[in-house]
């Protein structure tokens, strides 16, 4: 059963890494929405802050997915 697999230590690590990847994707969505809406309202957009935010969100998405994959295939 799926619940029994998630209640192990390995299952919790896979869930945590998947949540890290999901948080990175969610942050990327919020940042791109902000970048599209700010000029429409006449607000200035700081490209350095936006670039750093997008870089960090992509990094967390890639890191989370790599860690989850490594945990699932039992990579050492």
TORMAR-619560 format. One record per atom (N, C-alpha, C): chain; residue in three letters; y negated, z, x; atom name; residue number from 0. Coordinates in Angstrom, 1 decimal. Example, Ala and Ser with C-alpha at 12.3 -4.5 7.8 and 13.67 -1.06 7.14 Angstrom:
// TORMAR-619560
{chain: A resn: ALA py: 5.7 pz: 7.8 px: 13.2 name: N resi: 0}
{chain: A resn: ALA py: 4.5 pz: 7.8 px: 12.3 name: CA resi: 0}
{chain: A resn: ALA py: 3.3 pz: 7.8 px: 13.2 name: C resi: 0}
{chain: A resn: SER py: 2.2 pz: 7.1 px: 12.8 name: N resi: 1}
{chain: A resn: SER py: 1.1 pz: 7.1 px: 13.7 name: CA resi: 1}
{chain: A resn: SER py: 0.0 pz: 7.9 px: 12.9 name: C resi: 1}
END
This chain:
// TORMAR-619560
{chain: A resn: UNK py: 1.2 pz: 0.0 px: 0.8 name: N resi: 0}
{chain: A resn: UNK py: 0.0 pz: 0.0 px: 0.0 name: CA resi: 0}
{chain: A resn: UNK py: -1.2 pz: 0.0 px: 0.9 name: C resi: 0}
{chain: A resn: UNK py: -2.3 pz: -0.6 px: 0.4 name: N resi: 1}
{chain: A resn: UNK py: -3.5 pz: -0.8 px: 1.2 name: CA resi: 1}
{chain: A resn: UNK py: -4.2 pz: 0.6 px: 1.5 name: C resi: 1}
{chain: A resn: UNK py: -4.2 pz: 1.5 px: 0.5 name: N resi: 2}
{chain: A resn: UNK py: -4.8 pz: 2.8 px: 0.7 name: CA resi: 2}
{chain: A resn: UNK py: -4.1 pz: 3.6 px: 1.8 name: C resi: 2}
{chain: A resn: UNK py: -2.8 pz: 3.5 px: 1.9 name: N resi: 3}
{chain: A resn: UNK py: -2.1 pz: 4.2 px: 2.9 name: CA resi: 3}
{chain: A resn: UNK py: -2.5 pz: 3.7 px: 4.3 name: C resi: 3}
{chain: A resn: UNK py: -2.8 pz: 2.4 px: 4.4 name: N resi: 4}
{chain: A resn: UNK py: -3.2 pz: 1.8 px: 5.7 name: CA resi: 4}
{chain: A resn: UNK py: -4.6 pz: 2.2 px: 6.1 name: C resi: 4}
{chain: A resn: UNK py: -5.5 pz: 2.4 px: 5.1 name: N resi: 5}
{chain: A resn: UNK py: -6.8 pz: 2.8 px: 5.4 name: CA resi: 5}
{chain: A resn: UNK py: -7.0 pz: 4.3 px: 5.7 name: C resi: 5}
{chain: A resn: UNK py: -6.0 pz: 5.1 px: 5.4 name: N resi: 6}
{chain: A resn: UNK py: -6.1 pz: 6.5 px: 5.6 name: CA resi: 6}
{chain: A resn: UNK py: -5.7 pz: 6.9 px: 7.0 name: C resi: 6}
{chain: A resn: UNK py: -5.3 pz: 5.9 px: 7.8 name: N resi: 7}
{chain: A resn: UNK py: -5.0 pz: 6.2 px: 9.2 name: CA resi: 7}
{chain: A resn: UNK py: -6.2 pz: 6.2 px: 10.1 name: C resi: 7}
{chain: A resn: UNK py: -6.1 pz: 6.6 px: 11.3 name: N resi: 8}
{chain: A resn: UNK py: -7.2 pz: 6.6 px: 12.3 name: CA resi: 8}
{chain: A resn: UNK py: -7.6 pz: 5.2 px: 12.6 name: C resi: 8}
{chain: A resn: UNK py: -6.7 pz: 4.3 px: 12.7 name: N resi: 9}
{chain: A resn: UNK py: -7.0 pz: 2.9 px: 13.0 name: CA resi: 9}
{chain: A resn: UNK py: -7.6 pz: 2.2 px: 11.8 name: C resi: 9}
{chain: A resn: UNK py: -7.2 pz: 2.6 px: 10.6 name: N resi: 10}
{chain: A resn: UNK py: -7.8 pz: 2.0 px: 9.4 name: CA resi: 10}
{chain: A resn: UNK py: -9.3 pz: 2.4 px: 9.2 name: C resi: 10}
{chain: A resn: UNK py: -9.6 pz: 3.7 px: 9.6 name: N resi: 11}
{chain: A resn: UNK py: -11.0 pz: 4.1 px: 9.5 name: CA resi: 11}
{chain: A resn: UNK py: -11.8 pz: 3.4 px: 10.5 name: C resi: 11}
{chain: A resn: UNK py: -11.3 pz: 3.1 px: 11.7 name: N resi: 12}
{chain: A resn: UNK py: -12.0 pz: 2.4 px: 12.7 name: CA resi: 12}
{chain: A resn: UNK py: -12.3 pz: 1.0 px: 12.3 name: C resi: 12}
{chain: A resn: UNK py: -11.3 pz: 0.3 px: 11.6 name: N resi: 13}
{chain: A resn: UNK py: -11.5 pz: -1.0 px: 11.1 name: CA resi: 13}
{chain: A resn: UNK py: -12.6 pz: -1.0 px: 10.1 name: C resi: 13}
{chain: A resn: UNK py: -12.6 pz: -0.1 px: 9.2 name: N resi: 14}
{chain: A resn: UNK py: -13.6 pz: 0.0 px: 8.1 name: CA resi: 14}
{chain: A resn: UNK py: -15.0 pz: 0.3 px: 8.7 name: C resi: 14}
{chain: A resn: UNK py: -15.1 pz: 1.1 px: 9.7 name: N resi: 15}
{chain: A resn: UNK py: -16.4 pz: 1.4 px: 10.4 name: CA resi: 15}
{chain: A resn: UNK py: -16.9 pz: 0.2 px: 11.1 name: C resi: 15}
{chain: A resn: UNK py: -16.0 pz: -0.6 px: 11.8 name: N resi: 16}
{chain: A resn: UNK py: -16.5 pz: -1.8 px: 12.5 name: CA resi: 16}
{chain: A resn: UNK py: -16.9 pz: -2.8 px: 11.5 name: C resi: 16}
{chain: A resn: UNK py: -16.2 pz: -2.9 px: 10.4 name: N resi: 17}
{chain: A resn: UNK py: -16.5 pz: -3.9 px: 9.3 name: CA resi: 17}
{chain: A resn: UNK py: -17.9 pz: -3.6 px: 8.7 name: C resi: 17}
{chain: A resn: UNK py: -18.1 pz: -2.3 px: 8.5 name: N resi: 18}
{chain: A resn: UNK py: -19.4 pz: -1.8 px: 8.0 name: CA resi: 18}
{chain: A resn: UNK py: -20.5 pz: -2.1 px: 8.9 name: C resi: 18}
{chain: A resn: UNK py: -20.3 pz: -2.0 px: 10.2 name: N resi: 19}
{chain: A resn: UNK py: -21.3 pz: -2.4 px: 11.2 name: CA resi: 19}
{chain: A resn: UNK py: -21.7 pz: -3.9 px: 11.1 name: C resi: 19}
{chain: A resn: UNK py: -20.7 pz: -4.7 px: 11.0 name: N resi: 20}
{chain: A resn: UNK py: -20.9 pz: -6.1 px: 10.8 name: CA resi: 20}
{chain: A resn: UNK py: -21.6 pz: -6.4 px: 9.5 name: C resi: 20}
{chain: A resn: UNK py: -21.3 pz: -5.7 px: 8.4 name: N resi: 21}
{chain: A resn: UNK py: -21.9 pz: -5.9 px: 7.2 name: CA resi: 21}
{chain: A resn: UNK py: -23.4 pz: -5.5 px: 7.2 name: C resi: 21}
{chain: A resn: UNK py: -23.7 pz: -4.4 px: 7.9 name: N resi: 22}
{chain: A resn: UNK py: -25.0 pz: -3.9 px: 8.1 name: CA resi: 22}
{chain: A resn: UNK py: -25.9 pz: -4.9 px: 8.8 name: C resi: 22}
{chain: A resn: UNK py: -25.3 pz: -5.5 px: 9.9 name: N resi: 23}
{chain: A resn: UNK py: -26.0 pz: -6.5 px: 10.6 name: CA resi: 23}
{chain: A resn: UNK py: -26.4 pz: -7.7 px: 9.8 name: C resi: 23}
{chain: A resn: UNK py: -25.4 pz: -8.2 px: 8.9 name: N resi: 24}
{chain: A resn: UNK py: -25.7 pz: -9.3 px: 8.1 name: CA resi: 24}
{chain: A resn: UNK py: -26.7 pz: -9.0 px: 7.0 name: C resi: 24}
{chain: A resn: UNK py: -26.6 pz: -7.8 px: 6.5 name: N resi: 25}
{chain: A resn: UNK py: -27.6 pz: -7.3 px: 5.5 name: CA resi: 25}
{chain: A resn: UNK py: -29.0 pz: -7.2 px: 6.0 name: C resi: 25}
{chain: A resn: UNK py: -29.1 pz: -6.7 px: 7.3 name: N resi: 26}
{chain: A resn: UNK py: -30.4 pz: -6.6 px: 7.9 name: CA resi: 26}
{chain: A resn: UNK py: -31.0 pz: -8.0 px: 8.2 name: C resi: 26}
{chain: A resn: UNK py: -30.1 pz: -8.9 px: 8.6 name: N resi: 27}
{chain: A resn: UNK py: -30.6 pz: -10.3 px: 8.8 name: CA resi: 27}
{chain: A resn: UNK py: -31.1 pz: -10.9 px: 7.5 name: C resi: 27}
{chain: A resn: UNK py: -30.4 pz: -10.7 px: 6.4 name: N resi: 28}
{chain: A resn: UNK py: -30.9 pz: -11.2 px: 5.1 name: CA resi: 28}
{chain: A resn: UNK py: -32.3 pz: -10.6 px: 4.7 name: C resi: 28}
{chain: A resn: UNK py: -32.4 pz: -9.3 px: 4.9 name: N resi: 29}
{chain: A resn: UNK py: -33.7 pz: -8.7 px: 4.6 name: CA resi: 29}
{chain: A resn: UNK py: -34.8 pz: -9.2 px: 5.5 name: C resi: 29}
{chain: A resn: UNK py: -34.6 pz: -9.5 px: 6.8 name: N resi: 30}
{chain: A resn: UNK py: -35.6 pz: -10.0 px: 7.7 name: CA resi: 30}
{chain: A resn: UNK py: -35.9 pz: -11.4 px: 7.3 name: C resi: 30}
{chain: A resn: UNK py: -35.0 pz: -12.2 px: 7.0 name: N resi: 31}
{chain: A resn: UNK py: -35.3 pz: -13.6 px: 6.6 name: CA resi: 31}
{chain: A resn: UNK py: -36.0 pz: -13.7 px: 5.3 name: C resi: 31}
{chain: A resn: UNK py: -35.7 pz: -12.8 px: 4.4 name: N resi: 32}
{chain: A resn: UNK py: -36.5 pz: -12.7 px: 3.1 name: CA resi: 32}
{chain: A resn: UNK py: -37.9 pz: -12.3 px: 3.4 name: C resi: 32}
{chain: A resn: UNK py: -38.1 pz: -11.4 px: 4.3 name: N resi: 33}
{chain: A resn: UNK py: -39.4 pz: -10.9 px: 4.7 name: CA resi: 33}
{chain: A resn: UNK py: -40.2 pz: -12.1 px: 5.3 name: C resi: 33}
{chain: A resn: UNK py: -39.5 pz: -12.9 px: 6.2 name: N resi: 34}
{chain: A resn: UNK py: -40.2 pz: -14.0 px: 6.9 name: CA resi: 34}
{chain: A resn: UNK py: -40.6 pz: -15.1 px: 5.9 name: C resi: 34}
{chain: A resn: UNK py: -39.8 pz: -15.2 px: 4.8 name: N resi: 35}
{chain: A resn: UNK py: -40.2 pz: -16.3 px: 3.8 name: CA resi: 35}
{chain: A resn: UNK py: -41.3 pz: -15.8 px: 2.9 name: C resi: 35}
{chain: A resn: UNK py: -41.3 pz: -14.5 px: 2.5 name: N resi: 36}
{chain: A resn: UNK py: -42.2 pz: -14.0 px: 1.5 name: CA resi: 36}
{chain: A resn: UNK py: -43.6 pz: -13.6 px: 2.1 name: C resi: 36}
{chain: A resn: UNK py: -43.7 pz: -13.2 px: 3.4 name: N resi: 37}
{chain: A resn: UNK py: -44.9 pz: -12.8 px: 4.0 name: CA resi: 37}
{chain: A resn: UNK py: -46.0 pz: -13.8 px: 4.0 name: C resi: 37}
{chain: A resn: UNK py: -45.7 pz: -15.1 px: 4.4 name: N resi: 38}
{chain: A resn: UNK py: -46.8 pz: -16.1 px: 4.3 name: CA resi: 38}
{chain: A resn: UNK py: -47.3 pz: -16.4 px: 2.9 name: C resi: 38}
{chain: A resn: UNK py: -46.4 pz: -16.3 px: 2.0 name: N resi: 39}
{chain: A resn: UNK py: -46.7 pz: -16.6 px: 0.6 name: CA resi: 39}
{chain: A resn: UNK py: -47.8 pz: -15.7 px: 0.1 name: C resi: 39}
{chain: A resn: UNK py: -47.7 pz: -14.4 px: 0.5 name: N resi: 40}
{chain: A resn: UNK py: -48.6 pz: -13.4 px: 0.0 name: CA resi: 40}
{chain: A resn: UNK py: -49.9 pz: -13.3 px: 0.9 name: C resi: 40}
{chain: A resn: UNK py: -49.9 pz: -14.1 px: 2.0 name: N resi: 41}
{chain: A resn: UNK py: -51.1 pz: -14.1 px: 2.9 name: CA resi: 41}
{chain: A resn: UNK py: -51.0 pz: -13.0 px: 4.0 name: C resi: 41}
{chain: A resn: UNK py: -49.9 pz: -12.3 px: 4.1 name: N resi: 42}
{chain: A resn: UNK py: -49.8 pz: -11.3 px: 5.2 name: CA resi: 42}
{chain: A resn: UNK py: -49.4 pz: -12.0 px: 6.5 name: C resi: 42}
{chain: A resn: UNK py: -50.0 pz: -11.4 px: 7.6 name: N resi: 43}
{chain: A resn: UNK py: -49.6 pz: -12.0 px: 8.9 name: CA resi: 43}
{chain: A resn: UNK py: -48.2 pz: -11.6 px: 9.3 name: C resi: 43}
{chain: A resn: UNK py: -47.5 pz: -12.4 px: 10.0 name: N resi: 44}
{chain: A resn: UNK py: -46.1 pz: -12.2 px: 10.4 name: CA resi: 44}
{chain: A resn: UNK py: -46.1 pz: -12.1 px: 11.9 name: C resi: 44}
{chain: A resn: UNK py: -45.6 pz: -10.9 px: 12.4 name: N resi: 45}
{chain: A resn: UNK py: -45.5 pz: -10.8 px: 13.9 name: CA resi: 45}
{chain: A resn: UNK py: -44.2 pz: -11.3 px: 14.3 name: C resi: 45}
{chain: A resn: UNK py: -44.2 pz: -12.4 px: 15.1 name: N resi: 46}
{chain: A resn: UNK py: -43.0 pz: -13.1 px: 15.4 name: CA resi: 46}
{chain: A resn: UNK py: -42.2 pz: -12.4 px: 16.4 name: C resi: 46}
{chain: A resn: UNK py: -42.8 pz: -11.5 px: 17.3 name: N resi: 47}
{chain: A resn: UNK py: -42.0 pz: -10.7 px: 18.3 name: CA resi: 47}
{chain: A resn: UNK py: -41.2 pz: -9.7 px: 17.6 name: C resi: 47}
{chain: A resn: UNK py: -41.8 pz: -9.0 px: 16.6 name: N resi: 48}
{chain: A resn: UNK py: -41.0 pz: -8.0 px: 15.9 name: CA resi: 48}
{chain: A resn: UNK py: -39.9 pz: -8.6 px: 15.1 name: C resi: 48}
{chain: A resn: UNK py: -40.2 pz: -9.7 px: 14.4 name: N resi: 49}
{chain: A resn: UNK py: -39.2 pz: -10.4 px: 13.7 name: CA resi: 49}
{chain: A resn: UNK py: -38.0 pz: -10.9 px: 14.6 name: C resi: 49}
{chain: A resn: UNK py: -38.4 pz: -11.4 px: 15.7 name: N resi: 50}
{chain: A resn: UNK py: -37.4 pz: -11.9 px: 16.7 name: CA resi: 50}
{chain: A resn: UNK py: -36.5 pz: -10.8 px: 17.2 name: C resi: 50}
{chain: A resn: UNK py: -37.1 pz: -9.7 px: 17.5 name: N resi: 51}
{chain: A resn: UNK py: -36.3 pz: -8.5 px: 17.9 name: CA resi: 51}
{chain: A resn: UNK py: -35.4 pz: -8.0 px: 16.8 name: C resi: 51}
{chain: A resn: UNK py: -35.9 pz: -8.0 px: 15.6 name: N resi: 52}
{chain: A resn: UNK py: -35.0 pz: -7.6 px: 14.5 name: CA resi: 52}
{chain: A resn: UNK py: -33.9 pz: -8.5 px: 14.2 name: C resi: 52}
{chain: A resn: UNK py: -34.1 pz: -9.8 px: 14.3 name: N resi: 53}
{chain: A resn: UNK py: -33.1 pz: -10.8 px: 14.1 name: CA resi: 53}
{chain: A resn: UNK py: -32.1 pz: -10.7 px: 15.2 name: C resi: 53}
{chain: A resn: UNK py: -32.5 pz: -10.5 px: 16.4 name: N resi: 54}
{chain: A resn: UNK py: -31.6 pz: -10.4 px: 17.6 name: CA resi: 54}
{chain: A resn: UNK py: -30.7 pz: -9.1 px: 17.4 name: C resi: 54}
{chain: A resn: UNK py: -31.3 pz: -8.0 px: 17.0 name: N resi: 55}
{chain: A resn: UNK py: -30.5 pz: -6.8 px: 16.9 name: CA resi: 55}
{chain: A resn: UNK py: -29.5 pz: -6.9 px: 15.7 name: C resi: 55}
{chain: A resn: UNK py: -29.9 pz: -7.6 px: 14.6 name: N resi: 56}
{chain: A resn: UNK py: -29.0 pz: -7.7 px: 13.5 name: CA resi: 56}
{chain: A resn: UNK py: -27.9 pz: -8.6 px: 13.8 name: C resi: 56}
{chain: A resn: UNK py: -28.1 pz: -9.7 px: 14.5 name: N resi: 57}
{chain: A resn: UNK py: -27.0 pz: -10.6 px: 14.9 name: CA resi: 57}
{chain: A resn: UNK py: -26.1 pz: -9.9 px: 15.9 name: C resi: 57}
{chain: A resn: UNK py: -26.7 pz: -9.2 px: 16.8 name: N resi: 58}
{chain: A resn: UNK py: -25.9 pz: -8.4 px: 17.8 name: CA resi: 58}
{chain: A resn: UNK py: -25.0 pz: -7.4 px: 17.1 name: C resi: 58}
{chain: A resn: UNK py: -25.5 pz: -6.7 px: 16.1 name: N resi: 59}
{chain: A resn: UNK py: -24.6 pz: -5.7 px: 15.5 name: CA resi: 59}
{chain: A resn: UNK py: -23.5 pz: -6.4 px: 14.6 name: C resi: 59}
{chain: A resn: UNK py: -23.9 pz: -7.6 px: 14.0 name: N resi: 60}
{chain: A resn: UNK py: -22.9 pz: -8.3 px: 13.3 name: CA resi: 60}
{chain: A resn: UNK py: -21.8 pz: -8.8 px: 14.2 name: C resi: 60}
{chain: A resn: UNK py: -22.1 pz: -9.4 px: 15.3 name: N resi: 61}
{chain: A resn: UNK py: -21.1 pz: -9.9 px: 16.2 name: CA resi: 61}
{chain: A resn: UNK py: -20.3 pz: -8.8 px: 16.8 name: C resi: 61}
{chain: A resn: UNK py: -21.0 pz: -7.7 px: 17.2 name: N resi: 62}
{chain: A resn: UNK py: -20.2 pz: -6.6 px: 17.8 name: CA resi: 62}
{chain: A resn: UNK py: -19.3 pz: -6.0 px: 16.8 name: C resi: 62}
{chain: A resn: UNK py: -19.7 pz: -5.8 px: 15.6 name: N resi: 63}
{chain: A resn: UNK py: -18.8 pz: -5.2 px: 14.6 name: CA resi: 63}
{chain: A resn: UNK py: -17.6 pz: -6.1 px: 14.3 name: C resi: 63}
{chain: A resn: UNK py: -17.9 pz: -7.4 px: 14.2 name: N resi: 64}
{chain: A resn: UNK py: -16.7 pz: -8.3 px: 13.9 name: CA resi: 64}
{chain: A resn: UNK py: -15.8 pz: -8.4 px: 15.1 name: C resi: 64}
{chain: A resn: UNK py: -16.3 pz: -8.3 px: 16.3 name: N resi: 65}
{chain: A resn: UNK py: -15.4 pz: -8.3 px: 17.5 name: CA resi: 65}
{chain: A resn: UNK py: -14.6 pz: -7.1 px: 17.6 name: C resi: 65}
{chain: A resn: UNK py: -15.2 pz: -5.9 px: 17.3 name: N resi: 66}
{chain: A resn: UNK py: -14.5 pz: -4.7 px: 17.4 name: CA resi: 66}
{chain: A resn: UNK py: -13.4 pz: -4.6 px: 16.3 name: C resi: 66}
{chain: A resn: UNK py: -13.7 pz: -5.1 px: 15.1 name: N resi: 67}
{chain: A resn: UNK py: -12.8 pz: -5.0 px: 14.0 name: CA resi: 67}
{chain: A resn: UNK py: -11.6 pz: -6.0 px: 14.3 name: C resi: 67}
{chain: A resn: UNK py: -11.9 pz: -7.1 px: 14.9 name: N resi: 68}
{chain: A resn: UNK py: -10.8 pz: -8.1 px: 15.2 name: CA resi: 68}
{chain: A resn: UNK py: -10.0 pz: -7.5 px: 16.3 name: C resi: 68}
{chain: A resn: UNK py: -10.6 pz: -6.9 px: 17.3 name: N resi: 69}
{chain: A resn: UNK py: -9.8 pz: -6.3 px: 18.4 name: CA resi: 69}
{chain: A resn: UNK py: -8.9 pz: -5.1 px: 17.9 name: C resi: 69}
{chain: A resn: UNK py: -9.4 pz: -4.4 px: 16.9 name: N resi: 70}
{chain: A resn: UNK py: -8.6 pz: -3.3 px: 16.4 name: CA resi: 70}
{chain: A resn: UNK py: -7.5 pz: -3.8 px: 15.5 name: C resi: 70}
{chain: A resn: UNK py: -7.7 pz: -4.9 px: 14.8 name: N resi: 71}
{chain: A resn: UNK py: -6.6 pz: -5.5 px: 14.0 name: CA resi: 71}
{chain: A resn: UNK py: -5.5 pz: -6.1 px: 14.8 name: C resi: 71}
{chain: A resn: UNK py: -5.9 pz: -6.8 px: 15.9 name: N resi: 72}
{chain: A resn: UNK py: -4.8 pz: -7.4 px: 16.7 name: CA resi: 72}
{chain: A resn: UNK py: -4.3 pz: -6.5 px: 17.8 name: C resi: 72}
{chain: A resn: UNK py: -4.8 pz: -5.3 px: 17.8 name: N resi: 73}
{chain: A resn: UNK py: -4.3 pz: -4.3 px: 18.8 name: CA resi: 73}
{chain: A resn: UNK py: -4.5 pz: -4.7 px: 20.3 name: C resi: 73}
{chain: A resn: UNK py: -5.8 pz: -5.2 px: 20.5 name: N resi: 74}
{chain: A resn: UNK py: -6.2 pz: -5.6 px: 21.8 name: CA resi: 74}
{chain: A resn: UNK py: -6.5 pz: -4.5 px: 22.8 name: C resi: 74}
{chain: A resn: UNK py: -6.1 pz: -4.6 px: 24.0 name: N resi: 75}
{chain: A resn: UNK py: -6.3 pz: -3.5 px: 25.0 name: CA resi: 75}
{chain: A resn: UNK py: -7.0 pz: -4.1 px: 26.2 name: C resi: 75}
END
